[in-house]
Amino acid sequence: MGNLSGRIRVLTAAAYSRGVEGGHMELTGERKVMLSELDQLQQQHKKLDADVNNITGNVYLTGQEQYDLARLKKLKLATKDRISQLQLEVG
């Protein structure tokens, strides 16, 4: 029994050091900012995806549409990269 309570204390201390208190995740200011940015980027990525799909739905693309499509795809990729980076940082 003593060994089990030692494990519980160790797990509780480890959880607390990661910001978990009483079974609930405590959001630090920095973490809140990152989660907010992550949410905004995910919404932006959805919008960019819809914009790309809208343009690619055309049978013929004008020069401007081709330029816009390339720009949107690059922005979408950069957004996805930032989302992945934030997801790793947030955990």
Phi and psi restraints in degrees (value plus and minus 20) as a CYANA .aco file:
   2 GLY   PHI     -81.3   -41.3
   2 GLY   PSI     -56.5   -16.5
   3 ASN   PHI     -84.6   -44.6
   3 ASN   PSI     -60.4   -20.4
   4 LEU   PHI     -84.8   -44.8
   4 LEU   PSI     -64.2   -24.2
   5 SER   PHI     -86.0   -46.0
   5 SER   PSI     -52.0   -12.0
   6 GLY   PHI     -83.8   -43.8
   6 GLY   PSI     -60.7   -20.7
   7 ARG   PHI     -84.3   -44.3
   7 ARG   PSI     -61.4   -21.4
   8 ILE   PHI     -82.6   -42.6
   8 ILE   PSI     -63.2   -23.2
   9 ARG   PHI     -82.6   -42.6
   9 ARG   PSI     -62.1   -22.1
  10 VAL   PHI     -84.5   -44.5
  10 VAL   PSI     -65.4   -25.4
  11 LEU   PHI     -83.4   -43.4
  11 LEU   PSI     -60.7   -20.7
  12 THR   PHI     -84.5   -44.5
  12 THR   PSI     -62.7   -22.7
  13 ALA   PHI     -84.5   -44.5
  13 ALA   PSI     -61.0   -21.0
  14 ALA   PHI     -86.1   -46.1
  14 ALA   PSI     -61.7   -21.7
  15 ALA   PHI     -85.0   -45.0
  15 ALA   PSI     -60.9   -20.9
  16 TYR   PHI     -84.0   -44.0
  16 TYR   PSI     -59.0   -19.0
  17 SER   PHI     -86.6   -46.6
  17 SER   PSI     -42.5    -2.5
  18 ARG   PHI    -110.3   -70.3
  18 ARG   PSI     -18.2    21.8
  19 GLY   PHI      76.3   116.3
  19 GLY   PSI      -6.7    33.3
  20 VAL   PHI    -119.5   -79.5
  20 VAL   PSI     104.2   144.2
  21 GLU   PHI    -154.0  -114.0
  21 GLU   PSI     101.4   141.4
  22 GLY   PHI      45.3    85.3
  22 GLY   PSI       7.4    47.4
  23 GLY   PHI      64.5   104.5
  23 GLY   PSI     -23.0    17.0
  24 HIS   PHI    -134.9   -94.9
  24 HIS   PSI     122.2   162.2
  25 MET   PHI     -95.8   -55.8
  25 MET   PSI     103.9   143.9
  26 GLU   PHI    -107.6   -67.6
  26 GLU   PSI     103.7   143.7
  27 LEU   PHI    -110.4   -70.4
  27 LEU   PSI      96.2   136.2
  28 THR   PHI     -98.1   -58.1
  28 THR   PSI     145.6   185.6
  29 GLY   PHI     -77.2   -37.2
  29 GLY   PSI     -64.3   -24.3
  30 GLU   PHI     -85.6   -45.6
  30 GLU   PSI     -60.6   -20.6
  31 ARG   PHI     -85.3   -45.3
  31 ARG   PSI     -60.1   -20.1
  32 LYS   PHI     -81.1   -41.1
  32 LYS   PSI     -62.6   -22.6
  33 VAL   PHI     -82.9   -42.9
  33 VAL   PSI     -63.8   -23.8
  34 MET   PHI     -85.2   -45.2
  34 MET   PSI     -61.3   -21.3
  35 LEU   PHI     -86.6   -46.6
  35 LEU   PSI     -57.0   -17.0
  36 SER   PHI     -85.0   -45.0
  36 SER   PSI     -64.8   -24.8
  37 GLU   PHI     -82.8   -42.8
  37 GLU   PSI     -60.8   -20.8
  38 LEU   PHI     -80.6   -40.6
  38 LEU   PSI     -64.5   -24.5
  39 ASP   PHI     -82.0   -42.0
  39 ASP   PSI     -65.6   -25.6
  40 GLN   PHI     -82.6   -42.6
  40 GLN   PSI     -61.6   -21.6
  41 LEU   PHI     -86.5   -46.5
  41 LEU   PSI     -57.9   -17.9
  42 GLN   PHI     -85.2   -45.2
  42 GLN   PSI     -59.1   -19.1
  43 GLN   PHI     -86.6   -46.6
  43 GLN   PSI     -61.4   -21.4
  44 GLN   PHI     -83.1   -43.1
  44 GLN   PSI     -60.9   -20.9
  45 HIS   PHI     -82.3   -42.3
  45 HIS   PSI     -60.8   -20.8
  46 LYS   PHI     -81.4   -41.4
  46 LYS   PSI     -63.6   -23.6
  47 LYS   PHI     -85.5   -45.5
  47 LYS   PSI     -63.2   -23.2
  48 LEU   PHI     -82.6   -42.6
  48 LEU   PSI     -60.0   -20.0
  49 ASP   PHI     -81.6   -41.6
  49 ASP   PSI     -63.2   -23.2
  50 ALA   PHI     -84.2   -44.2
  50 ALA   PSI     -60.8   -20.8
  51 ASP   PHI     -83.5   -43.5
  51 ASP   PSI     -62.8   -22.8
  52 VAL   PHI     -82.5   -42.5
  52 VAL   PSI     -65.8   -25.8
  53 ASN   PHI     -83.0   -43.0
  53 ASN   PSI     -55.6   -15.6
  54 ASN   PHI     -83.8   -43.8
  54 ASN   PSI     -65.3   -25.3
  55 ILE   PHI     -90.1   -50.1
  55 ILE   PSI     -62.5   -22.5
  56 THR   PHI     -91.4   -51.4
  56 THR   PSI     -31.4     8.6
  57 GLY   PHI     -93.6   -53.6
  57 GLY   PSI     -34.8     5.2
  58 ASN   PHI     -95.6   -55.6
  58 ASN   PSI     122.7   162.7
  59 VAL   PHI     -90.3   -50.3
  59 VAL   PSI     -60.3   -20.3
  60 TYR   PHI    -143.9  -103.9
  60 TYR   PSI     114.2   154.2
  61 LEU   PHI    -128.8   -88.8
  61 LEU   PSI     109.1   149.1
  62 THR   PHI     -91.6   -51.6
  62 THR   PSI     150.5   190.5
  63 GLY   PHI     -78.4   -38.4
  63 GLY   PSI     -61.8   -21.8
  64 GLN   PHI     -84.5   -44.5
  64 GLN   PSI     -61.1   -21.1
  65 GLU   PHI     -85.4   -45.4
  65 GLU   PSI     -58.2   -18.2
  66 GLN   PHI     -83.2   -43.2
  66 GLN   PSI     -62.4   -22.4
  67 TYR   PHI     -83.2   -43.2
  67 TYR   PSI     -67.4   -27.4
  68 ASP   PHI     -81.3   -41.3
  68 ASP   PSI     -60.9   -20.9
  69 LEU   PHI     -82.4   -42.4
  69 LEU   PSI     -65.4   -25.4
  70 ALA   PHI     -82.5   -42.5
  70 ALA   PSI     -62.6   -22.6
  71 ARG   PHI     -84.0   -44.0
  71 ARG   PSI     -63.9   -23.9
  72 LEU   PHI     -84.0   -44.0
  72 LEU   PSI     -61.3   -21.3
  73 LYS   PHI     -84.4   -44.4
  73 LYS   PSI     -59.7   -19.7
  74 LYS   PHI     -86.4   -46.4
  74 LYS   PSI     -62.1   -22.1
  75 LEU   PHI     -85.4   -45.4
  75 LEU   PSI     -60.1   -20.1
  76 LYS   PHI     -83.0   -43.0
  76 LYS   PSI     -62.4   -22.4
  77 LEU   PHI     -86.0   -46.0
  77 LEU   PSI     -63.2   -23.2
  78 ALA   PHI     -82.6   -42.6
  78 ALA   PSI     -58.2   -18.2
  79 THR   PHI     -85.5   -45.5
  79 THR   PSI     -63.7   -23.7
  80 LYS   PHI     -83.8   -43.8
  80 LYS   PSI     -59.5   -19.5
  81 ASP   PHI     -81.7   -41.7
  81 ASP   PSI     -62.6   -22.6
  82 ARG   PHI     -87.5   -47.5
  82 ARG   PSI     -56.9   -16.9
  83 ILE   PHI     -81.4   -41.4
  83 ILE   PSI     -66.2   -26.2
  84 SER   PHI     -81.6   -41.6
  84 SER   PSI     -62.2   -22.2
  85 GLN   PHI     -82.6   -42.6
  85 GLN   PSI     -65.9   -25.9
  86 LEU   PHI     -85.2   -45.2
  86 LEU   PSI     -58.4   -18.4
  87 GLN   PHI     -81.9   -41.9
  87 GLN   PSI     -57.6   -17.6
  88 LEU   PHI     -88.2   -48.2
  88 LEU   PSI     -60.2   -20.2
  89 GLU   PHI     -89.1   -49.1
  89 GLU   PSI     -59.6   -19.6
  90 VAL   PHI     -92.5   -52.5
  90 VAL   PSI     -56.8   -16.8
